[in-house]
Each structure stands twice: as structure tokens, then as C-alpha cells.
Amino acid sequence: MSRLALLALSLLMVSMESAWSHEALSMEQLTEELQQLNSKVATLEKRTTLSDEIKNLGDKLTASIEKLGGGGGQSSAVAFSARFAGDNHDNGIALGHQSVLRFDHVITNIGSGYNPRTGIFTAPVAGVYVFFLSFMSVYNQGDVMLVIDKHGEELDTAFANAKTKYDQGSTEVTTHLTVGEKLWVRQQLGTAVRGGTWTIFTGYLIHED
């Protein structure tokens, strides 16, 4: 074989080895890039999943807040406490037959639902309310029975024995009121109760519609 033929053959072999080397390098680069791409996709999937979870938690929190706030995001505060301003140790506060007790000393009246001139609570918002009544009988002035009355419906009755000195009666009741519905305390039995801090009427909203 001539020198020219050997030189041509050598050049051909070098060229083929170079081509194989470039091809192998390209495959390695492609594999590495593919792995990097898969890693990025996995990272993006994790971020998307985390973002969805955060959004779901946010939606649940918003729904819970709206539920607690009566569906509007804000809750109306309604609460009152009232008692008699005066007291007479011997005679107490006189009660008329079936009369509404007008607690004239207002301690709290958030929402302005209680009217001390009439003794009547008018619901400013619809919802579930709690009402509490506590009173003391006047010694030797006769037993006392008071009723928490909702538009003529007797929700509950409390009793105090006048033969026992400083006897107290109390009751607590929950009820639903619509806007404008009225509730009060009235006499059922007895002629007097103690005033001042011995007798108190309280009500408050626990859940707005």
C-alpha cells in the first residue's frame, strides 16, 4: 500500500473517532439536560401542590370566619345587663299583677336592644340569644315567681321563698329571636323583690343568623 493510501486511511479513522466522540458527548449532555428538566418539573409540581394546599387552607379559614360572623364576615355584638337602681330592705321593689319588671339601671346595653323605660328587650338582629335572671325575695313579703316571657310565651319560671331570709331564684334560657321580637320579665306571683345588686336581668347574642 502506498504512503498516500495509508495517510488517507489514518485521516478517515481519526475523523470517525472524532465523530463518535462528539456523538457520545451530545448524548451525555442530552441525558444531563433531561435529568435537570425532570428535576425542575418535579420542583414545579411540588410548588403547585403547595400553592393549592395554601389556597385550600385559606378558603377554609375564610369560610370559618364567615360562618362565625353570621355569613357576612362580621358579627353583630348584642348584650345587656340591667338591675333596679334603688332598693328597700324591708319592702323591696313593688310588683304589680302580671306586670313587666322595668330594670331602670342599665349596666350594659350593646346594640341598644334593652329599653329601661319599658323593661322590654327588642332583638336588633336575628339569632340565638341567652337570657339570665336572678332575684331575691323580700323576707316575710310572700313567695315570688317571675317569668321570662317571649311575646306571651313563657320560656321559663324562677321561684324564691319569702319565708327563708334572703332566698334567691334564678333561671337561664336560650331562644331564637327574629328582628323586632320582644322579650321581658314579668310577675307571676308575689308582691315585691329586692332591688339594687340583688336582682339582675341579662341577655346576649351567641349566634347571629
Residue frames as a rotation matrix with the C-alpha (Angstrom) as fourth column:
MET 1
0.586 0.810 0.000 0.00
0.810 -0.586 0.000 0.00
0.000 0.000 -1.000 0.00
SER 2
-0.107 -0.633 0.767 1.32
0.578 -0.668 -0.470 3.41
0.809 0.392 0.437 -0.92
ARG 3
-0.820 -0.277 -0.502 2.02
0.572 -0.457 -0.682 6.14
-0.040 -0.845 0.533 1.61
LEU 4
-0.823 0.550 0.139 -0.83
-0.473 -0.800 0.368 8.19
0.314 0.237 0.919 0.22
ALA 5
-0.024 0.839 -0.543 -3.32
-0.090 0.540 0.837 5.40
0.996 0.069 0.063 0.81
LEU 6
-0.257 -0.145 -0.956 -2.13
0.854 0.430 -0.295 4.91
0.453 -0.891 0.013 4.43
LEU 7
-0.985 -0.132 -0.115 -2.42
0.168 -0.888 -0.428 8.61
-0.045 -0.441 0.896 5.12
ALA 8
-0.509 0.861 0.020 -5.96
-0.566 -0.352 0.746 8.68
0.649 0.368 0.666 3.75
LEU 9
0.065 0.517 -0.854 -6.93
0.340 0.793 0.506 5.68
0.938 -0.323 -0.124 5.87
SER 10
-0.603 -0.374 -0.705 -5.50
0.781 -0.098 -0.616 7.29
0.162 -0.922 0.351 9.04
LEU 11
-0.959 0.263 0.107 -7.34
-0.267 -0.964 -0.024 10.51
0.097 -0.051 0.994 8.39
LEU 12
-0.204 0.932 -0.298 -10.58
-0.353 0.214 0.911 8.58
0.913 0.291 0.285 7.90
MET 13
-0.056 0.133 -0.990 -10.15
0.715 0.698 0.054 6.70
0.697 -0.704 -0.134 11.21
VAL 14
-0.870 -0.303 -0.389 -9.40
0.488 -0.635 -0.599 9.93
-0.065 -0.711 0.700 13.11
SER 15
-0.768 0.627 0.132 -12.45
-0.498 -0.714 0.491 11.55
0.402 0.311 0.861 11.57
MET 16
0.019 0.801 -0.599 -14.68
0.008 0.599 0.801 8.63
1.000 -0.020 0.005 12.56
GLU 17
-0.319 -0.201 -0.926 -13.33
0.878 0.305 -0.368 8.61
0.356 -0.931 0.079 16.14
SER 18
-0.997 -0.056 -0.055 -13.96
0.071 -0.942 -0.327 12.35
-0.034 -0.330 0.943 16.40
ALA 19
-0.436 0.899 -0.027 -17.50
-0.515 -0.225 0.827 11.91
0.738 0.375 0.561 15.14
TRP 20
0.071 0.443 -0.894 -18.15
0.483 0.769 0.419 9.14
0.873 -0.461 -0.159 17.66
SER 21
-0.672 -0.414 -0.614 -16.70
0.734 -0.259 -0.628 11.30
0.101 -0.873 0.477 20.43
HIS 22
-0.922 0.363 0.131 -18.95
-0.354 -0.931 0.093 14.23
0.156 0.039 0.987 19.53
GLU 23
-0.136 0.914 -0.383 -21.96
-0.290 0.333 0.897 11.95
0.947 0.233 0.220 19.31
ALA 24
-0.098 0.030 -0.995 -21.23
0.775 0.629 -0.057 10.43
0.624 -0.777 -0.085 22.74
LEU 25
-0.914 -0.281 -0.293 -20.76
0.402 -0.721 -0.564 13.87
-0.053 -0.634 0.772 24.25
SER 26
-0.684 0.718 0.133 -24.05
-0.538 -0.619 0.572 15.06
0.493 0.320 0.809 22.81
MET 27
0.067 0.701 -0.710 -25.87
0.146 0.697 0.702 12.07
0.987 -0.150 -0.056 24.28
GLU 28
-0.413 -0.298 -0.861 -24.35
0.873 0.141 -0.467 12.70
0.261 -0.944 0.202 27.72
GLN 29
-0.999 0.041 -0.003 -25.34
-0.039 -0.977 -0.210 16.36
-0.012 -0.210 0.978 27.54
LEU 30
-0.381 0.918 -0.110 -28.83
-0.456 -0.083 0.886 15.43
0.804 0.388 0.450 26.43
THR 31
0.017 0.342 -0.939 -29.19
0.588 0.757 0.286 12.95
0.809 -0.557 -0.189 29.29
GLU 32
-0.708 -0.364 -0.605 -27.96
0.706 -0.387 -0.593 15.53
-0.018 -0.847 0.531 31.81
GLU 33
-0.907 0.407 0.108 -30.29
-0.375 -0.898 0.229 18.18
0.190 0.167 0.967 30.47
LEU 34
-0.140 0.891 -0.431 -33.19
-0.137 0.414 0.900 15.73
0.981 0.185 0.064 30.57
GLN 35
-0.181 -0.003 -0.983 -32.43
0.869 0.469 -0.161 14.93
0.461 -0.883 -0.083 34.21
GLN 36
-0.941 -0.188 -0.282 -32.26
0.298 -0.854 -0.427 18.62
-0.161 -0.485 0.859 35.05
LEU 37
-0.656 0.754 0.037 -35.58
-0.488 -0.461 0.741 19.19
0.576 0.468 0.670 33.25
ASN 38
0.005 0.649 -0.761 -37.21
0.351 0.711 0.609 16.35
0.936 -0.270 -0.224 35.21
SER 39
-0.518 -0.279 -0.809 -35.91
0.852 -0.087 -0.516 17.87
0.074 -0.956 0.283 38.44
LYS 40
-0.986 0.165 -0.009 -37.35
-0.165 -0.986 -0.010 21.27
-0.011 -0.008 1.000 37.54
VAL 41
-0.329 0.917 -0.226 -40.69
-0.316 0.119 0.941 19.72
0.890 0.381 0.251 36.63
ALA 42
-0.078 0.250 -0.965 -40.78
0.752 0.651 0.108 17.87
0.655 -0.717 -0.239 39.97
THR 43
-0.816 -0.289 -0.500 -39.97
0.555 -0.631 -0.542 21.12
-0.159 -0.720 0.675 41.80
LEU 44
-0.836 0.545 0.062 -42.72
-0.456 -0.754 0.472 22.98
0.304 0.367 0.879 39.93
GLU 45
-0.118 0.814 -0.568 -45.19
0.094 0.579 0.810 20.21
0.989 0.043 -0.145 40.73
LYS 46
-0.334 -0.071 -0.940 -44.31
0.915 0.216 -0.342 20.45
0.228 -0.974 -0.007 44.42
ARG 47
-0.972 -0.052 -0.228 -44.73
0.112 -0.959 -0.260 24.23
-0.206 -0.278 0.938 44.34
THR 48
-0.580 0.812 -0.072 -48.07
-0.439 -0.237 0.866 23.90
0.686 0.534 0.494 42.55
THR 49
-0.038 0.538 -0.842 -49.27
0.534 0.723 0.438 21.33
0.845 -0.433 -0.315 45.09
LEU 50
-0.583 -0.254 -0.771 -48.14
0.806 -0.294 -0.513 23.54
-0.096 -0.921 0.377 47.97
SER 51
-0.971 0.239 0.010 -49.83
-0.232 -0.949 0.212 26.54
0.061 0.203 0.977 46.39
ASP 52
-0.269 0.916 -0.298 -53.08
-0.166 0.261 0.951 24.58
0.949 0.305 0.081 46.03
GLU 53
-0.121 0.174 -0.977 -52.88
0.847 0.531 -0.010 23.43
0.517 -0.829 -0.211 49.65
ILE 54
-0.868 -0.237 -0.437 -52.31
0.438 -0.781 -0.446 27.01
-0.235 -0.578 0.781 50.85
LYS 55
-0.778 0.627 0.045 -55.26
-0.450 -0.606 0.656 28.20
0.439 0.490 0.753 48.75
ASN 56
-0.084 0.769 -0.633 -57.49
0.240 0.632 0.736 25.44
0.967 -0.090 -0.238 50.15
LEU 57
-0.370 -0.125 -0.921 -56.49
0.923 0.065 -0.380 26.31
0.108 -0.990 0.091 53.72
GLY 58
-0.990 -0.018 -0.140 -57.17
0.031 -0.996 -0.087 29.97
-0.138 -0.091 0.986 53.01
ASP 59
-0.492 0.866 -0.091 -60.61
-0.344 -0.097 0.934 29.14
0.800 0.490 0.345 51.61
LYS 60
-0.015 0.465 -0.885 -61.44
0.667 0.664 0.338 27.01
0.745 -0.586 -0.320 54.66
LEU 61
-0.669 -0.302 -0.680 -60.28
0.726 -0.461 -0.510 29.77
-0.160 -0.834 0.528 57.03
THR 62
-0.936 0.348 0.058 -62.37
-0.306 -0.883 0.356 32.37
0.175 0.315 0.933 55.19
ALA 63
-0.206 0.902 -0.378 -65.41
-0.059 0.374 0.925 30.10
0.977 0.213 -0.024 55.30
SER 64
-0.175 0.084 -0.981 -64.93
0.899 0.420 -0.125 29.51
0.402 -0.904 -0.149 59.04
ILE 65
-0.909 -0.200 -0.365 -64.62
0.341 -0.861 -0.379 33.24
-0.238 -0.469 0.851 59.73
GLU 66
-0.726 0.687 0.021 -67.74
-0.471 -0.519 0.713 33.98
0.501 0.508 0.701 57.69
LYS 67
-0.093 0.692 -0.716 -69.61
0.356 0.695 0.625 31.20
0.930 -0.197 -0.311 59.49
LEU 68
-0.404 -0.131 -0.905 -68.65
0.915 -0.056 -0.400 32.59
0.001 -0.990 0.143 62.89
GLY 69
-0.930 -0.014 -0.368 -69.59
0.050 -0.995 -0.089 36.06
-0.365 -0.101 0.925 61.71
GLY 70
-0.069 0.998 0.000 -73.06
0.039 0.003 -0.999 35.03
-0.997 -0.069 -0.039 60.61
GLY 71
0.261 0.153 0.953 -72.14
0.852 0.427 -0.302 34.61
-0.453 0.891 -0.018 56.94
GLY 72
0.930 0.147 0.336 -71.25
0.307 -0.814 -0.493 38.23
0.201 0.562 -0.802 56.34
GLY 73
0.081 -0.991 0.105 -67.70
0.537 -0.046 -0.843 38.25
0.840 0.125 0.528 57.65
GLN 74
-0.763 -0.286 0.580 -68.67
-0.282 -0.660 -0.696 40.37
0.582 -0.695 0.423 60.63
SER 75
-0.331 0.640 -0.694 -70.66
0.798 0.583 0.157 39.53
0.505 -0.502 -0.703 63.73
SER 76
0.043 0.445 0.895 -73.10
-0.218 -0.870 0.443 41.92
0.975 -0.214 0.059 65.41
ALA 77
-0.839 -0.341 -0.424 -72.50
0.349 0.261 -0.900 42.34
0.417 -0.903 -0.100 69.14
VAL 78
0.072 0.889 0.452 -75.65
-0.368 -0.398 0.840 42.41
0.927 -0.227 0.299 71.27
ALA 79
-0.347 -0.181 -0.920 -75.55
0.722 0.575 -0.385 42.25
0.599 -0.798 -0.069 75.08
PHE 80
-0.035 0.325 0.945 -77.23
-0.412 -0.866 0.283 43.91
0.911 -0.379 0.164 78.03
SER 81
-0.436 0.028 -0.899 -77.39
0.785 0.500 -0.366 43.76
0.440 -0.865 -0.240 81.82
ALA 82
-0.348 0.398 0.849 -79.81
-0.315 -0.902 0.294 45.76
0.883 -0.165 0.440 83.92
ARG 83
-0.532 0.196 -0.824 -80.99
0.785 0.478 -0.393 45.94
0.317 -0.856 -0.409 87.54
PHE 84
0.649 0.758 0.071 -83.07
0.637 -0.592 0.494 48.15
0.416 -0.275 -0.867 89.81
ALA 85
-0.086 -0.693 0.716 -81.41
0.055 -0.721 -0.691 51.41
0.995 -0.020 0.100 90.77
GLY 86
-0.170 0.097 0.981 -82.99
-0.877 -0.468 -0.106 51.51
0.449 -0.878 0.165 94.22
ASP 87
-0.372 0.098 -0.923 -83.66
0.279 0.960 -0.011 49.03
0.885 -0.262 -0.385 97.00
ASN 88
0.055 0.412 0.909 -85.71
-0.869 -0.428 0.247 48.90
0.492 -0.804 0.335 100.17
HIS 89
-0.834 -0.541 -0.113 -84.54
-0.418 0.751 -0.511 46.31
0.361 -0.379 -0.852 102.66
ASP 90
-0.743 0.576 0.341 -87.93
-0.188 0.309 -0.932 45.96
-0.642 -0.757 -0.122 104.32
ASN 91
0.248 0.964 -0.101 -90.33
-0.269 -0.031 -0.963 46.40
-0.931 0.266 0.251 101.41
GLY 92
-0.397 -0.504 0.767 -88.23
0.578 0.511 0.636 45.83
-0.713 0.696 0.088 98.27
ILE 93
-0.898 0.133 -0.420 -89.43
-0.407 -0.618 0.673 46.86
-0.170 0.775 0.609 94.81
ALA 94
-0.159 0.941 0.300 -93.21
-0.385 0.221 -0.896 46.58
-0.909 -0.258 0.327 94.44
LEU 95
-0.994 -0.089 0.058 -94.58
0.007 0.486 0.874 44.23
-0.106 0.870 -0.482 91.77
GLY 96
-0.229 0.958 -0.171 -97.98
-0.885 -0.278 -0.373 44.60
-0.405 0.066 0.912 90.13
HIS 97
0.201 0.410 0.890 -100.05
-0.063 0.912 -0.406 41.67
-0.978 0.025 0.209 88.92
GLN 98
0.528 -0.069 0.847 -98.60
0.755 0.494 -0.431 40.30
-0.389 0.867 0.313 85.67
SER 99
0.903 -0.175 -0.393 -96.52
-0.246 -0.959 -0.139 43.49
-0.352 0.222 -0.909 85.45
VAL 100
0.642 -0.759 0.109 -93.33
0.460 0.268 -0.846 43.76
0.613 0.593 0.521 83.41
LEU 101
0.560 -0.531 -0.636 -90.27
0.632 -0.224 0.742 44.38
-0.536 -0.818 0.210 85.59
ARG 102
0.856 -0.258 0.447 -88.63
0.165 -0.684 -0.710 47.62
0.489 0.682 -0.543 84.48
PHE 103
0.373 -0.831 -0.412 -84.97
0.866 0.153 0.475 47.34
-0.332 -0.534 0.777 85.42
ASP 104
0.965 0.232 0.126 -84.08
0.261 -0.909 -0.326 51.01
0.039 0.348 -0.937 85.34
HIS 105
0.471 -0.873 -0.131 -80.33
-0.593 -0.422 0.686 50.88
-0.654 -0.245 -0.716 85.99
VAL 106
0.987 -0.106 -0.118 -78.55
-0.042 0.545 -0.838 49.78
0.153 0.832 0.533 82.80
ILE 107
0.442 -0.886 0.139 -75.09
-0.059 0.126 0.990 48.32
-0.895 -0.446 0.003 83.27
THR 108
-0.780 -0.623 0.062 -74.51
-0.022 0.127 0.992 47.27
-0.626 0.772 -0.113 79.66
ASN 109
0.388 0.918 0.083 -76.60
0.070 0.061 -0.996 47.81
-0.919 0.392 -0.040 76.53
ILE 110
-0.678 -0.693 -0.244 -74.53
-0.274 -0.070 0.959 46.93
-0.682 0.717 -0.142 73.47
GLY 111
-0.871 0.385 0.307 -76.76
0.456 0.396 0.797 47.06
0.185 0.834 -0.520 70.41
SER 112
-0.850 0.515 0.113 -79.38
-0.523 -0.797 -0.301 49.15
-0.065 -0.314 0.947 72.28
GLY 113
-0.595 0.639 -0.488 -81.82
0.088 0.655 0.750 46.24
0.799 0.404 -0.446 72.45
TYR 114
-0.317 0.464 -0.827 -82.94
0.935 0.300 -0.190 46.80
0.160 -0.834 -0.528 76.04
ASN 115
-0.205 0.363 0.909 -85.29
0.052 -0.923 0.380 49.66
0.977 0.125 0.170 76.95
PRO 116
-0.869 -0.206 -0.451 -85.11
0.431 0.134 -0.892 50.61
0.244 -0.969 -0.028 80.66
ARG 117
-0.752 0.646 0.135 -88.33
-0.659 -0.729 -0.182 52.66
-0.019 -0.226 0.974 80.43
THR 118
0.254 0.894 -0.370 -90.38
-0.882 0.371 0.291 49.61
0.397 0.253 0.882 79.45
GLY 119
0.007 -0.353 0.935 -88.23
-0.708 0.659 0.254 46.73
-0.707 -0.664 -0.245 80.69
ILE 120
0.829 0.406 0.385 -88.55
-0.009 0.697 -0.717 45.10
-0.560 0.591 0.581 77.27
PHE 121
-0.376 -0.926 -0.022 -85.73
-0.187 0.053 0.981 43.72
-0.907 0.373 -0.193 75.13
THR 122
0.808 0.555 -0.201 -86.23
-0.271 0.047 -0.961 44.02
-0.524 0.831 0.188 71.36
ALA 123
0.247 -0.755 0.607 -83.91
0.588 0.615 0.526 41.93
-0.770 0.226 0.596 69.19
PRO 124
0.302 -0.194 -0.933 -81.87
-0.543 -0.839 -0.001 44.22
-0.783 0.508 -0.359 66.89
VAL 125
-0.398 -0.417 -0.817 -80.64
-0.897 0.365 0.251 41.22
0.193 0.832 -0.519 64.88
ALA 126
0.726 0.661 -0.189 -81.95
-0.630 0.750 0.202 37.71
0.275 -0.028 0.961 64.31
GLY 127
-0.266 -0.844 -0.466 -80.19
-0.459 0.536 -0.708 34.87
0.848 0.026 -0.530 66.06
VAL 128
0.346 0.274 -0.897 -79.87
0.550 0.715 0.431 32.69
0.760 -0.643 0.097 69.13
TYR 129
-0.023 -0.258 0.966 -79.82
-0.541 -0.809 -0.229 34.51
0.841 -0.528 -0.121 72.47
VAL 130
-0.347 -0.075 -0.935 -79.15
0.719 0.619 -0.316 33.62
0.603 -0.782 -0.161 76.10
PHE 131
0.087 0.412 0.907 -81.13
-0.393 -0.822 0.411 35.29
0.915 -0.393 0.091 78.89
PHE 132
-0.474 -0.322 -0.819 -80.35
0.625 0.533 -0.571 35.10
0.620 -0.783 -0.052 82.60
LEU 133
0.224 0.605 0.764 -82.49
-0.341 -0.686 0.643 36.25
0.913 -0.405 0.052 85.54
SER 134
-0.428 -0.308 -0.850 -81.60
0.699 0.484 -0.527 36.30
0.574 -0.819 0.009 89.22
PHE 135
-0.037 0.484 0.874 -83.66
-0.356 -0.824 0.441 37.90
0.934 -0.295 0.202 92.02
MET 136
-0.902 -0.228 -0.366 -84.05
0.276 0.348 -0.896 37.92
0.332 -0.909 -0.251 95.79
SER 137
0.121 0.990 -0.072 -87.34
0.587 -0.013 0.809 37.78
0.800 -0.140 -0.583 97.65
VAL 138
-0.352 -0.121 0.928 -88.21
-0.551 -0.775 -0.309 40.17
0.757 -0.620 0.206 100.47
TYR 139
-0.911 -0.094 -0.401 -88.35
0.220 0.711 -0.667 38.44
0.347 -0.697 -0.628 103.84
ASN 140
-0.603 0.753 -0.264 -91.94
0.558 0.162 -0.814 37.87
-0.570 -0.638 -0.518 105.00
GLN 141
-0.458 0.453 -0.765 -93.37
-0.608 -0.787 -0.103 39.66
-0.649 0.418 0.636 101.94
GLY 142
0.626 0.751 0.209 -94.64
-0.395 0.537 -0.746 36.50
-0.672 0.385 0.633 100.23
ASP 143
-0.045 -0.612 0.789 -93.15
0.498 0.671 0.549 33.98
-0.866 0.418 0.275 97.80
VAL 144
0.160 -0.002 -0.987 -92.10
-0.645 -0.757 -0.103 35.30
-0.747 0.653 -0.122 94.42
MET 145
0.026 -0.137 0.990 -92.38
0.638 0.765 0.089 33.73
-0.770 0.629 0.107 90.98
LEU 146
0.100 -0.084 -0.991 -91.05
-0.559 -0.829 0.014 35.54
-0.823 0.553 -0.130 87.90
VAL 147
0.517 0.198 0.833 -91.37
0.508 0.712 -0.485 34.51
-0.689 0.673 0.267 84.25
ILE 148
-0.651 -0.612 -0.449 -89.16
-0.162 -0.465 0.870 35.16
-0.742 0.639 0.204 81.24
ASP 149
0.289 0.925 0.246 -91.78
0.309 0.153 -0.939 35.95
-0.906 0.347 -0.242 78.63
LYS 150
-0.860 -0.508 -0.035 -91.36
0.090 -0.220 0.971 35.99
-0.502 0.833 0.235 74.84
HIS 151
-0.755 0.616 -0.225 -94.39
-0.555 -0.417 0.720 37.63
0.350 0.668 0.657 73.21
GLY 152
0.212 0.914 0.346 -96.74
-0.968 0.147 0.205 35.90
0.136 -0.378 0.916 75.65
GLU 153
0.605 -0.090 -0.792 -94.85
-0.050 0.987 -0.150 32.58
0.795 0.131 0.592 75.59
GLU 154
0.773 -0.323 0.546 -93.50
-0.600 -0.095 0.794 31.55
-0.205 -0.942 -0.267 78.96
LEU 155
0.318 -0.744 -0.587 -89.94
-0.496 0.397 -0.772 30.42
0.808 0.537 -0.243 78.32
ASP 156
-0.305 -0.399 -0.864 -89.10
0.542 0.674 -0.503 29.65
0.783 -0.622 0.011 81.94
THR 157
0.668 0.582 0.463 -90.07
-0.146 -0.508 0.849 30.44
0.730 -0.635 -0.254 85.53
ALA 158
-0.514 -0.822 -0.247 -87.97
0.220 0.152 -0.964 31.12
0.829 -0.549 0.102 88.63
PHE 159
0.614 0.780 -0.117 -89.11
0.206 -0.015 0.978 30.94
0.762 -0.625 -0.170 92.25
ALA 160
-0.638 -0.747 0.187 -87.91
-0.026 -0.221 -0.975 32.39
0.769 -0.627 0.122 95.59
ASN 161
0.119 0.649 -0.751 -89.26
0.768 0.420 0.484 31.53
0.630 -0.634 -0.449 99.02
ALA 162
0.064 -0.041 0.997 -90.06
-0.253 -0.967 -0.024 34.57
0.965 -0.251 -0.072 101.17
LYS 163
0.947 0.306 0.097 -90.19
-0.178 0.249 0.952 32.51
0.267 -0.919 0.290 104.34
THR 164
0.451 -0.881 -0.141 -86.46
0.878 0.409 0.248 31.89
-0.161 -0.236 0.958 104.00
LYS 165
0.688 -0.197 -0.699 -84.46
-0.001 -0.963 0.270 35.02
-0.726 -0.185 -0.662 104.62
TYR 166
-0.005 -0.704 -0.710 -82.55
-0.764 -0.455 0.457 36.23
-0.645 0.545 -0.536 101.55
ASP 167
0.036 0.072 0.997 -83.78
0.399 0.914 -0.080 33.41
-0.916 0.400 0.004 99.34
GLN 168
-0.319 -0.222 -0.921 -82.92
-0.687 -0.616 0.386 33.82
-0.653 0.756 0.044 95.65
GLY 169
0.497 0.464 0.734 -84.41
0.284 0.712 -0.642 32.43
-0.820 0.527 0.222 92.48
SER 170
-0.229 -0.604 -0.764 -82.69
-0.652 -0.488 0.581 32.28
-0.723 0.630 -0.282 89.10
THR 171
0.538 0.339 0.772 -83.05
0.343 0.748 -0.568 30.85
-0.770 0.570 0.287 85.64
GLU 172
-0.410 -0.649 -0.640 -81.21
-0.507 -0.422 0.752 30.84
-0.758 0.633 -0.156 82.32
VAL 173
0.386 0.634 0.670 -82.71
0.327 0.585 -0.742 30.11
-0.863 0.505 0.019 78.93
THR 174
-0.808 -0.558 -0.190 -81.70
-0.022 -0.293 0.956 30.13
-0.589 0.776 0.224 75.26
THR 175
0.269 0.918 0.291 -84.10
0.475 0.137 -0.870 31.06
-0.838 0.372 -0.399 72.49
HIS 176
-0.634 -0.396 0.664 -84.17
0.770 -0.242 0.590 32.23
-0.073 0.886 0.459 68.88
LEU 177
0.142 0.644 -0.752 -85.41
0.337 -0.746 -0.575 35.72
-0.931 -0.171 -0.323 68.13
THR 178
0.088 -0.049 0.995 -86.17
0.980 -0.176 -0.095 37.32
0.180 0.983 0.033 64.81
VAL 179
-0.871 -0.420 0.255 -85.53
0.396 -0.907 -0.142 41.02
0.291 -0.023 0.957 64.24
GLY 180
-0.516 0.672 0.530 -88.03
-0.530 -0.737 0.419 43.02
0.673 -0.064 0.737 66.28
GLU 181
0.238 0.591 -0.771 -89.18
0.342 0.692 0.636 40.15
0.909 -0.415 -0.037 68.51
LYS 182
-0.008 -0.131 0.991 -89.60
-0.697 -0.710 -0.099 41.17
0.717 -0.692 -0.086 72.14
LEU 183
0.077 -0.051 -0.996 -88.79
0.548 0.837 0.000 39.51
0.833 -0.545 0.092 75.44
TRP 184
-0.099 -0.049 0.994 -89.25
-0.618 -0.780 -0.100 40.62
0.780 -0.624 0.048 79.05
VAL 185
-0.840 -0.085 -0.536 -89.54
0.368 0.637 -0.677 39.52
0.399 -0.766 -0.504 82.69
ARG 186
-0.192 0.839 0.510 -92.96
-0.495 -0.531 0.687 39.65
0.847 -0.120 0.517 84.33
GLN 187
-0.673 0.062 0.737 -94.53
-0.721 0.168 -0.672 38.92
-0.165 -0.984 -0.069 87.69
GLN 188
-0.403 0.569 -0.717 -96.36
-0.124 0.742 0.659 35.64
0.907 0.355 -0.228 88.12
LEU 189
0.557 0.501 -0.662 -96.58
0.592 0.319 0.740 35.52
0.582 -0.804 -0.119 91.93
GLY 190
-0.161 -0.634 -0.756 -95.56
0.980 -0.192 -0.048 37.80
-0.115 -0.749 0.652 94.79
THR 191
0.824 0.564 -0.060 -95.69
0.564 -0.826 -0.012 41.48
-0.056 -0.024 -0.998 95.67
ALA 192
0.818 -0.572 -0.058 -92.04
-0.568 -0.820 0.074 42.56
-0.090 -0.027 -0.996 95.81
VAL 193
0.658 -0.743 -0.124 -88.40
0.678 0.656 -0.331 41.69
0.327 0.133 0.935 95.12
ARG 194
0.377 -0.639 -0.670 -85.18
0.437 -0.515 0.737 43.17
-0.816 -0.571 0.085 96.41
GLY 195
0.998 -0.047 0.053 -83.57
0.019 -0.538 -0.843 45.83
0.068 0.842 -0.536 94.25
GLY 196
0.446 -0.894 -0.031 -80.00
-0.758 -0.396 0.518 47.06
-0.476 -0.207 -0.855 93.85
THR 197
-0.382 -0.732 -0.565 -77.49
-0.905 0.420 0.068 44.34
0.187 0.537 -0.823 93.15
TRP 198
-0.543 0.208 0.814 -79.81
-0.397 0.790 -0.466 41.61
-0.740 -0.576 -0.346 94.49
THR 199
0.379 0.723 0.578 -81.83
0.352 0.465 -0.812 41.34
-0.856 0.511 -0.078 91.27
ILE 200
-0.372 -0.593 -0.714 -80.46
-0.522 -0.503 0.689 41.41
-0.768 0.629 -0.123 87.73
PHE 201
0.699 0.575 0.426 -81.59
0.138 0.476 -0.868 40.66
-0.702 0.665 0.254 84.17
THR 202
-0.251 -0.883 -0.396 -79.02
-0.512 -0.226 0.829 39.83
-0.822 0.411 -0.395 81.44
GLY 203
0.731 0.428 0.531 -79.16
0.204 0.606 -0.769 38.82
-0.651 0.671 0.356 77.80
TYR 204
-0.107 -0.790 -0.604 -76.72
-0.633 -0.414 0.654 38.42
-0.767 0.452 -0.456 74.92
LEU 205
0.770 0.299 -0.564 -76.48
-0.638 0.339 -0.692 37.13
-0.016 0.892 0.452 71.36
ILE 206
0.147 -0.749 0.646 -74.50
-0.295 0.590 0.751 33.92
-0.944 -0.302 -0.134 70.90
HIS 207
-0.654 -0.367 0.661 -75.10
0.502 0.442 0.743 33.27
-0.565 0.818 -0.105 67.19
GLU 208
-0.234 0.521 -0.821 -76.39
-0.564 -0.760 -0.322 35.59
-0.792 0.387 0.472 64.50
ASP 209
0.531 0.522 0.667 -78.43
0.278 0.637 -0.719 34.14
-0.801 0.567 0.193 61.63
